[in-house]
């Protein structure tokens, strides 16, 4: 069954938009590594859990905000209420 027959509309994304979203996520990941190394003086070898936790704290808001802008159906909530 296609999306057109169910009444839902596709929210298509251009290749350029997809590229920039992935680029911004990659830059966020690099910023997380930079902060871990230069601000907190930790790395994946000496303190893997602390480094990954810091990267998660930096990267999660970036990913949530970027990908929420390009949801397939932004009118529906993804969390059951």
PDB file as gemmi writes it, atoms N, CA and C in Angstrom:
CRYST1    1.000    1.000    1.000  90.00  90.00  90.00 P 1                      
ATOM      1  N   UNK A   1       0.848  -1.168   0.000  1.00  0.00           N  
ATOM      2  CA  UNK A   1       0.000   0.000   0.000  1.00  0.00           C  
ATOM      3  C   UNK A   1       0.894   1.231   0.000  1.00  0.00           C  
ATOM      4  N   UNK A   2       0.651   2.165  -0.884  1.00  0.00           N  
ATOM      5  CA  UNK A   2       1.501   3.345  -0.990  1.00  0.00           C  
ATOM      6  C   UNK A   2       1.027   4.434  -0.044  1.00  0.00           C  
ATOM      7  N   UNK A   3       1.903   5.379   0.223  1.00  0.00           N  
ATOM      8  CA  UNK A   3       1.574   6.493   1.094  1.00  0.00           C  
ATOM      9  C   UNK A   3       0.460   7.344   0.501  1.00  0.00           C  
ATOM     10  N   UNK A   4       0.414   7.479  -0.835  1.00  0.00           N  
ATOM     11  CA  UNK A   4      -0.602   8.302  -1.476  1.00  0.00           C  
ATOM     12  C   UNK A   4      -1.994   7.730  -1.235  1.00  0.00           C  
ATOM     13  N   UNK A   5      -2.122   6.408  -1.198  1.00  0.00           N  
ATOM     14  CA  UNK A   5      -3.432   5.807  -1.009  1.00  0.00           C  
ATOM     15  C   UNK A   5      -3.907   5.877   0.440  1.00  0.00           C  
ATOM     16  N   UNK A   6      -3.012   6.069   1.403  1.00  0.00           N  
ATOM     17  CA  UNK A   6      -3.411   6.162   2.798  1.00  0.00           C  
ATOM     18  C   UNK A   6      -3.728   7.585   3.220  1.00  0.00           C  
ATOM     19  N   UNK A   7      -3.453   8.548   2.354  1.00  0.00           N  
ATOM     20  CA  UNK A   7      -3.774   9.930   2.683  1.00  0.00           C  
ATOM     21  C   UNK A   7      -2.637  10.696   3.322  1.00  0.00           C  
ATOM     22  N   UNK A   8      -1.558  10.027   3.698  1.00  0.00           N  
ATOM     23  CA  UNK A   8      -0.411  10.719   4.275  1.00  0.00           C  
ATOM     24  C   UNK A   8       0.433  11.323   3.159  1.00  0.00           C  
ATOM     25  N   UNK A   9       1.012  12.470   3.427  1.00  0.00           N  
ATOM     26  CA  UNK A   9       1.849  13.106   2.413  1.00  0.00           C  
ATOM     27  C   UNK A   9       3.319  12.867   2.734  1.00  0.00           C  
ATOM     28  N   UNK A  10       4.119  12.759   1.688  1.00  0.00           N  
ATOM     29  CA  UNK A  10       5.561  12.600   1.842  1.00  0.00           C  
ATOM     30  C   UNK A  10       6.182  13.960   2.035  1.00  0.00           C  
ATOM     31  N   UNK A  11       7.106  14.052   2.925  1.00  0.00           N  
ATOM     32  CA  UNK A  11       7.894  15.261   3.114  1.00  0.00           C  
ATOM     33  C   UNK A  11       9.284  14.944   2.588  1.00  0.00           C  
ATOM     34  N   UNK A  12       9.506  15.281   1.322  1.00  0.00           N  
ATOM     35  CA  UNK A  12      10.773  14.894   0.718  1.00  0.00           C  
ATOM     36  C   UNK A  12      11.870  15.881   1.072  1.00  0.00           C  
ATOM     37  N   UNK A  13      13.067  15.371   1.071  1.00  0.00           N  
ATOM     38  CA  UNK A  13      14.242  16.159   1.420  1.00  0.00           C  
ATOM     39  C   UNK A  13      15.204  16.116   0.238  1.00  0.00           C  
ATOM     40  N   UNK A  14      15.788  17.254  -0.072  1.00  0.00           N  
ATOM     41  CA  UNK A  14      16.732  17.284  -1.182  1.00  0.00           C  
ATOM     42  C   UNK A  14      18.072  16.678  -0.750  1.00  0.00           C  
ATOM     43  N   UNK A  15      18.874  16.361  -1.719  1.00  0.00           N  
ATOM     44  CA  UNK A  15      20.204  15.801  -1.436  1.00  0.00           C  
ATOM     45  C   UNK A  15      21.055  16.822  -0.688  1.00  0.00           C  
ATOM     46  N   UNK A  16      20.912  18.083  -1.040  1.00  0.00           N  
ATOM     47  CA  UNK A  16      21.679  19.136  -0.369  1.00  0.00           C  
ATOM     48  C   UNK A  16      21.292  19.243   1.101  1.00  0.00           C  
ATOM     49  N   UNK A  17      19.995  19.182   1.402  1.00  0.00           N  
ATOM     50  CA  UNK A  17      19.553  19.238   2.791  1.00  0.00           C  
ATOM     51  C   UNK A  17      20.084  18.045   3.576  1.00  0.00           C  
ATOM     52  N   UNK A  18      20.007  16.859   2.997  1.00  0.00           N  
ATOM     53  CA  UNK A  18      20.515  15.659   3.660  1.00  0.00           C  
ATOM     54  C   UNK A  18      22.016  15.773   3.914  1.00  0.00           C  
ATOM     55  N   UNK A  19      22.744  16.302   2.939  1.00  0.00           N  
ATOM     56  CA  UNK A  19      24.185  16.480   3.100  1.00  0.00           C  
ATOM     57  C   UNK A  19      24.486  17.417   4.263  1.00  0.00           C  
ATOM     58  N   UNK A  20      23.787  18.551   4.323  1.00  0.00           N  
ATOM     59  CA  UNK A  20      24.061  19.517   5.385  1.00  0.00           C  
ATOM     60  C   UNK A  20      23.639  19.000   6.754  1.00  0.00           C  
ATOM     61  N   UNK A  21      22.571  18.226   6.826  1.00  0.00           N  
ATOM     62  CA  UNK A  21      22.175  17.646   8.113  1.00  0.00           C  
ATOM     63  C   UNK A  21      23.257  16.691   8.608  1.00  0.00           C  
ATOM     64  N   UNK A  22      23.755  15.835   7.716  1.00  0.00           N  
ATOM     65  CA  UNK A  22      24.817  14.906   8.111  1.00  0.00           C  
ATOM     66  C   UNK A  22      26.116  15.651   8.422  1.00  0.00           C  
ATOM     67  N   UNK A  23      26.382  16.712   7.693  1.00  0.00           N  
ATOM     68  CA  UNK A  23      27.576  17.519   7.960  1.00  0.00           C  
ATOM     69  C   UNK A  23      27.494  18.165   9.341  1.00  0.00           C  
ATOM     70  N   UNK A  24      26.346  18.732   9.679  1.00  0.00           N  
ATOM     71  CA  UNK A  24      26.181  19.366  10.988  1.00  0.00           C  
ATOM     72  C   UNK A  24      26.304  18.329  12.099  1.00  0.00           C  
ATOM     73  N   UNK A  25      25.748  17.135  11.897  1.00  0.00           N  
ATOM     74  CA  UNK A  25      25.888  16.076  12.900  1.00  0.00           C  
ATOM     75  C   UNK A  25      27.348  15.659  13.056  1.00  0.00           C  
ATOM     76  N   UNK A  26      28.072  15.589  11.951  1.00  0.00           N  
ATOM     77  CA  UNK A  26      29.494  15.262  12.004  1.00  0.00           C  
ATOM     78  C   UNK A  26      30.302  16.329  12.712  1.00  0.00           C  
ATOM     79  N   UNK A  27      29.965  17.586  12.470  1.00  0.00           N  
ATOM     80  CA  UNK A  27      30.648  18.689  13.158  1.00  0.00           C  
ATOM     81  C   UNK A  27      30.333  18.632  14.652  1.00  0.00           C  
ATOM     82  N   UNK A  28      29.089  18.301  15.006  1.00  0.00           N  
ATOM     83  CA  UNK A  28      28.733  18.155  16.419  1.00  0.00           C  
ATOM     84  C   UNK A  28      29.530  17.054  17.089  1.00  0.00           C  
ATOM     85  N   UNK A  29      29.740  15.961  16.381  1.00  0.00           N  
ATOM     86  CA  UNK A  29      30.554  14.874  16.904  1.00  0.00           C  
ATOM     87  C   UNK A  29      32.003  15.320  17.094  1.00  0.00           C  
ATOM     88  N   UNK A  30      32.528  16.056  16.123  1.00  0.00           N  
ATOM     89  CA  UNK A  30      33.898  16.574  16.233  1.00  0.00           C  
ATOM     90  C   UNK A  30      34.021  17.551  17.397  1.00  0.00           C  
ATOM     91  N   UNK A  31      33.004  18.380  17.598  1.00  0.00           N  
ATOM     92  CA  UNK A  31      33.022  19.319  18.733  1.00  0.00           C  
ATOM     93  C   UNK A  31      33.022  18.551  20.052  1.00  0.00           C  
ATOM     94  N   UNK A  32      32.237  17.481  20.118  1.00  0.00           N  
ATOM     95  CA  UNK A  32      32.229  16.661  21.332  1.00  0.00           C  
ATOM     96  C   UNK A  32      33.593  16.069  21.634  1.00  0.00           C  
ATOM     97  N   UNK A  33      34.263  15.526  20.610  1.00  0.00           N  
ATOM     98  CA  UNK A  33      35.625  15.009  20.803  1.00  0.00           C  
ATOM     99  C   UNK A  33      36.588  16.123  21.193  1.00  0.00           C  
ATOM    100  N   UNK A  34      36.454  17.294  20.569  1.00  0.00           N  
ATOM    101  CA  UNK A  34      37.345  18.415  20.872  1.00  0.00           C  
ATOM    102  C   UNK A  34      37.178  18.859  22.322  1.00  0.00           C  
ATOM    103  N   UNK A  35      35.937  18.990  22.762  1.00  0.00           N  
ATOM    104  CA  UNK A  35      35.670  19.394  24.145  1.00  0.00           C  
ATOM    105  C   UNK A  35      36.227  18.359  25.116  1.00  0.00           C  
ATOM    106  N   UNK A  36      36.021  17.089  24.815  1.00  0.00           N  
ATOM    107  CA  UNK A  36      36.538  16.039  25.697  1.00  0.00           C  
ATOM    108  C   UNK A  36      38.056  16.095  25.799  1.00  0.00           C  
ATOM    109  N   UNK A  37      38.705  16.294  24.662  1.00  0.00           N  
ATOM    110  CA  UNK A  37      40.172  16.275  24.652  1.00  0.00           C  
ATOM    111  C   UNK A  37      40.773  17.567  25.199  1.00  0.00           C  
ATOM    112  N   UNK A  38      40.288  18.711  24.745  1.00  0.00           N  
ATOM    113  CA  UNK A  38      40.928  19.979  25.097  1.00  0.00           C  
ATOM    114  C   UNK A  38      40.399  20.622  26.371  1.00  0.00           C  
ATOM    115  N   UNK A  39      39.153  20.401  26.718  1.00  0.00           N  
ATOM    116  CA  UNK A  39      38.602  21.029  27.919  1.00  0.00           C  
ATOM    117  C   UNK A  39      38.733  20.104  29.127  1.00  0.00           C  
ATOM    118  N   UNK A  40      38.364  18.832  28.949  1.00  0.00           N  
ATOM    119  CA  UNK A  40      38.374  17.896  30.070  1.00  0.00           C  
ATOM    120  C   UNK A  40      39.581  16.969  30.089  1.00  0.00           C  
ATOM    121  N   UNK A  41      40.432  17.027  29.083  1.00  0.00           N  
ATOM    122  CA  UNK A  41      41.644  16.210  28.985  1.00  0.00           C  
ATOM    123  C   UNK A  41      41.373  14.712  29.140  1.00  0.00           C  
ATOM    124  N   UNK A  42      40.312  14.253  28.469  1.00  0.00           N  
ATOM    125  CA  UNK A  42      39.992  12.835  28.462  1.00  0.00           C  
ATOM    126  C   UNK A  42      39.908  12.366  27.014  1.00  0.00           C  
ATOM    127  N   UNK A  43      40.082  11.057  26.815  1.00  0.00           N  
ATOM    128  CA  UNK A  43      39.932  10.497  25.473  1.00  0.00           C  
ATOM    129  C   UNK A  43      39.340   9.101  25.586  1.00  0.00           C  
ATOM    130  N   UNK A  44      39.103   8.487  24.435  1.00  0.00           N  
ATOM    131  CA  UNK A  44      38.460   7.179  24.422  1.00  0.00           C  
ATOM    132  C   UNK A  44      39.338   6.067  24.983  1.00  0.00           C  
ATOM    133  N   UNK A  45      40.643   6.267  25.004  1.00  0.00           N  
ATOM    134  CA  UNK A  45      41.536   5.228  25.513  1.00  0.00           C  
ATOM    135  C   UNK A  45      41.625   5.283  27.031  1.00  0.00           C  
ATOM    136  N   UNK A  46      41.818   6.478  27.590  1.00  0.00           N  
ATOM    137  CA  UNK A  46      42.011   6.583  29.032  1.00  0.00           C  
ATOM    138  C   UNK A  46      40.696   6.572  29.820  1.00  0.00           C  
ATOM    139  N   UNK A  47      39.661   7.206  29.295  1.00  0.00           N  
ATOM    140  CA  UNK A  47      38.368   7.296  29.983  1.00  0.00           C  
ATOM    141  C   UNK A  47      37.224   7.118  28.979  1.00  0.00           C  
ATOM    142  N   UNK A  48      37.003   5.911  28.504  1.00  0.00           N  
ATOM    143  CA  UNK A  48      36.006   5.724  27.441  1.00  0.00           C  
ATOM    144  C   UNK A  48      34.579   6.087  27.856  1.00  0.00           C  
ATOM    145  N   UNK A  49      34.157   5.711  29.050  1.00  0.00           N  
ATOM    146  CA  UNK A  49      32.774   5.991  29.437  1.00  0.00           C  
ATOM    147  C   UNK A  49      32.542   7.485  29.625  1.00  0.00           C  
ATOM    148  N   UNK A  50      33.493   8.188  30.209  1.00  0.00           N  
ATOM    149  CA  UNK A  50      33.348   9.640  30.388  1.00  0.00           C  
ATOM    150  C   UNK A  50      33.343  10.363  29.040  1.00  0.00           C  
ATOM    151  N   UNK A  51      34.204   9.933  28.140  1.00  0.00           N  
ATOM    152  CA  UNK A  51      34.285  10.559  26.821  1.00  0.00           C  
ATOM    153  C   UNK A  51      32.996  10.330  26.040  1.00  0.00           C  
ATOM    154  N   UNK A  52      32.504   9.105  26.026  1.00  0.00           N  
ATOM    155  CA  UNK A  52      31.276   8.808  25.292  1.00  0.00           C  
ATOM    156  C   UNK A  52      30.073   9.517  25.904  1.00  0.00           C  
ATOM    157  N   UNK A  53      30.043   9.644  27.217  1.00  0.00           N  
ATOM    158  CA  UNK A  53      28.953  10.369  27.873  1.00  0.00           C  
ATOM    159  C   UNK A  53      28.977  11.845  27.481  1.00  0.00           C  
ATOM    160  N   UNK A  54      30.139  12.437  27.435  1.00  0.00           N  
ATOM    161  CA  UNK A  54      30.257  13.838  27.040  1.00  0.00           C  
ATOM    162  C   UNK A  54      29.854  14.036  25.585  1.00  0.00           C  
ATOM    163  N   UNK A  55      30.274  13.134  24.715  1.00  0.00           N  
ATOM    164  CA  UNK A  55      29.891  13.217  23.302  1.00  0.00           C  
ATOM    165  C   UNK A  55      28.377  13.066  23.168  1.00  0.00           C  
ATOM    166  N   UNK A  56      27.788  12.178  23.943  1.00  0.00           N  
ATOM    167  CA  UNK A  56      26.338  11.989  23.928  1.00  0.00           C  
ATOM    168  C   UNK A  56      25.614  13.264  24.356  1.00  0.00           C  
ATOM    169  N   UNK A  57      26.121  13.930  25.370  1.00  0.00           N  
ATOM    170  CA  UNK A  57      25.505  15.166  25.846  1.00  0.00           C  
ATOM    171  C   UNK A  57      25.586  16.267  24.788  1.00  0.00           C  
ATOM    172  N   UNK A  58      26.665  16.315  24.044  1.00  0.00           N  
ATOM    173  CA  UNK A  58      26.819  17.332  23.003  1.00  0.00           C  
ATOM    174  C   UNK A  58      25.997  16.971  21.760  1.00  0.00           C  
ATOM    175  N   UNK A  59      26.022  15.722  21.347  1.00  0.00           N  
ATOM    176  CA  UNK A  59      25.437  15.312  20.073  1.00  0.00           C  
ATOM    177  C   UNK A  59      23.922  15.118  20.123  1.00  0.00           C  
ATOM    178  N   UNK A  60      23.379  14.671  21.231  1.00  0.00           N  
ATOM    179  CA  UNK A  60      21.949  14.367  21.318  1.00  0.00           C  
ATOM    180  C   UNK A  60      21.050  15.547  20.981  1.00  0.00           C  
ATOM    181  N   UNK A  61      21.249  16.727  21.566  1.00  0.00           N  
ATOM    182  CA  UNK A  61      20.367  17.846  21.202  1.00  0.00           C  
ATOM    183  C   UNK A  61      20.475  18.227  19.722  1.00  0.00           C  
ATOM    184  N   UNK A  62      21.659  18.118  19.166  1.00  0.00           N  
ATOM    185  CA  UNK A  62      21.845  18.443  17.747  1.00  0.00           C  
ATOM    186  C   UNK A  62      21.034  17.497  16.883  1.00  0.00           C  
ATOM    187  N   UNK A  63      21.151  16.214  17.150  1.00  0.00           N  
ATOM    188  CA  UNK A  63      20.433  15.215  16.346  1.00  0.00           C  
ATOM    189  C   UNK A  63      18.928  15.354  16.518  1.00  0.00           C  
ATOM    190  N   UNK A  64      18.463  15.525  17.735  1.00  0.00           N  
ATOM    191  CA  UNK A  64      17.029  15.646  17.976  1.00  0.00           C  
ATOM    192  C   UNK A  64      16.462  16.868  17.271  1.00  0.00           C  
ATOM    193  N   UNK A  65      17.119  18.002  17.389  1.00  0.00           N  
ATOM    194  CA  UNK A  65      16.609  19.215  16.761  1.00  0.00           C  
ATOM    195  C   UNK A  65      16.643  19.145  15.239  1.00  0.00           C  
ATOM    196  N   UNK A  66      17.726  18.644  14.682  1.00  0.00           N  
ATOM    197  CA  UNK A  66      17.819  18.577  13.223  1.00  0.00           C  
ATOM    198  C   UNK A  66      16.823  17.604  12.615  1.00  0.00           C  
ATOM    199  N   UNK A  67      16.771  16.401  13.156  1.00  0.00           N  
ATOM    200  CA  UNK A  67      15.915  15.385  12.553  1.00  0.00           C  
ATOM    201  C   UNK A  67      14.437  15.618  12.855  1.00  0.00           C  
ATOM    202  N   UNK A  68      14.120  16.343  13.923  1.00  0.00           N  
ATOM    203  CA  UNK A  68      12.713  16.641  14.191  1.00  0.00           C  
ATOM    204  C   UNK A  68      12.157  17.631  13.181  1.00  0.00           C  
ATOM    205  N   UNK A  69      13.018  18.417  12.565  1.00  0.00           N  
ATOM    206  CA  UNK A  69      12.566  19.346  11.530  1.00  0.00           C  
ATOM    207  C   UNK A  69      12.171  18.627  10.244  1.00  0.00           C  
ATOM    208  N   UNK A  70      12.645  17.417  10.028  1.00  0.00           N  
ATOM    209  CA  UNK A  70      12.410  16.691   8.785  1.00  0.00           C  
ATOM    210  C   UNK A  70      11.660  15.384   9.008  1.00  0.00           C  
ATOM    211  N   UNK A  71      10.775  15.370   9.985  1.00  0.00           N  
ATOM    212  CA  UNK A  71       9.961  14.174  10.236  1.00  0.00           C  
ATOM    213  C   UNK A  71       9.023  13.925   9.080  1.00  0.00           C  
ATOM    214  N   UNK A  72       8.646  12.685   8.852  1.00  0.00           N  
ATOM    215  CA  UNK A  72       7.720  12.337   7.776  1.00  0.00           C  
ATOM    216  C   UNK A  72       6.343  12.927   8.016  1.00  0.00           C  
ATOM    217  N   UNK A  73       5.868  12.905   9.252  1.00  0.00           N  
ATOM    218  CA  UNK A  73       4.558  13.429   9.567  1.00  0.00           C  
ATOM    219  C   UNK A  73       4.658  14.258  10.851  1.00  0.00           C  
ATOM    220  N   UNK A  74       4.985  15.545  10.739  1.00  0.00           N  
ATOM    221  CA  UNK A  74       5.203  16.352  11.938  1.00  0.00           C  
ATOM    222  C   UNK A  74       3.933  16.626  12.735  1.00  0.00           C  
ATOM    223  N   UNK A  75       2.738  16.341  12.156  1.00  0.00           N  
ATOM    224  CA  UNK A  75       1.496  16.583  12.892  1.00  0.00           C  
ATOM    225  C   UNK A  75       1.252  15.547  13.966  1.00  0.00           C  
ATOM    226  N   UNK A  76       1.843  14.361  13.838  1.00  0.00           N  
ATOM    227  CA  UNK A  76       1.656  13.303  14.835  1.00  0.00           C  
ATOM    228  C   UNK A  76       2.799  13.303  15.825  1.00  0.00           C  
ATOM    229  N   UNK A  77       2.476  13.089  17.061  1.00  0.00           N  
ATOM    230  CA  UNK A  77       3.484  13.006  18.116  1.00  0.00           C  
ATOM    231  C   UNK A  77       4.091  11.610  18.119  1.00  0.00           C  
ATOM    232  N   UNK A  78       5.396  11.530  18.308  1.00  0.00           N  
ATOM    233  CA  UNK A  78       6.051  10.222  18.302  1.00  0.00           C  
ATOM    234  C   UNK A  78       5.967   9.548  19.659  1.00  0.00           C  
ATOM    235  N   UNK A  79       5.527  10.270  20.684  1.00  0.00           N  
ATOM    236  CA  UNK A  79       5.403   9.698  22.019  1.00  0.00           C  
ATOM    237  C   UNK A  79       3.920   9.487  22.315  1.00  0.00           C  
ATOM    238  N   UNK A  80       3.512   8.253  22.638  1.00  0.00           N  
ATOM    239  CA  UNK A  80       2.094   8.006  22.926  1.00  0.00           C  
ATOM    240  C   UNK A  80       1.660   8.790  24.147  1.00  0.00           C  
ATOM    241  N   UNK A  81       0.496   9.376  24.046  1.00  0.00           N  
ATOM    242  CA  UNK A  81      -0.005  10.149  25.198  1.00  0.00           C  
ATOM    243  C   UNK A  81      -1.309   9.589  25.722  1.00  0.00           C  
TER     244      UNK A  81                                                      
END                                                                             
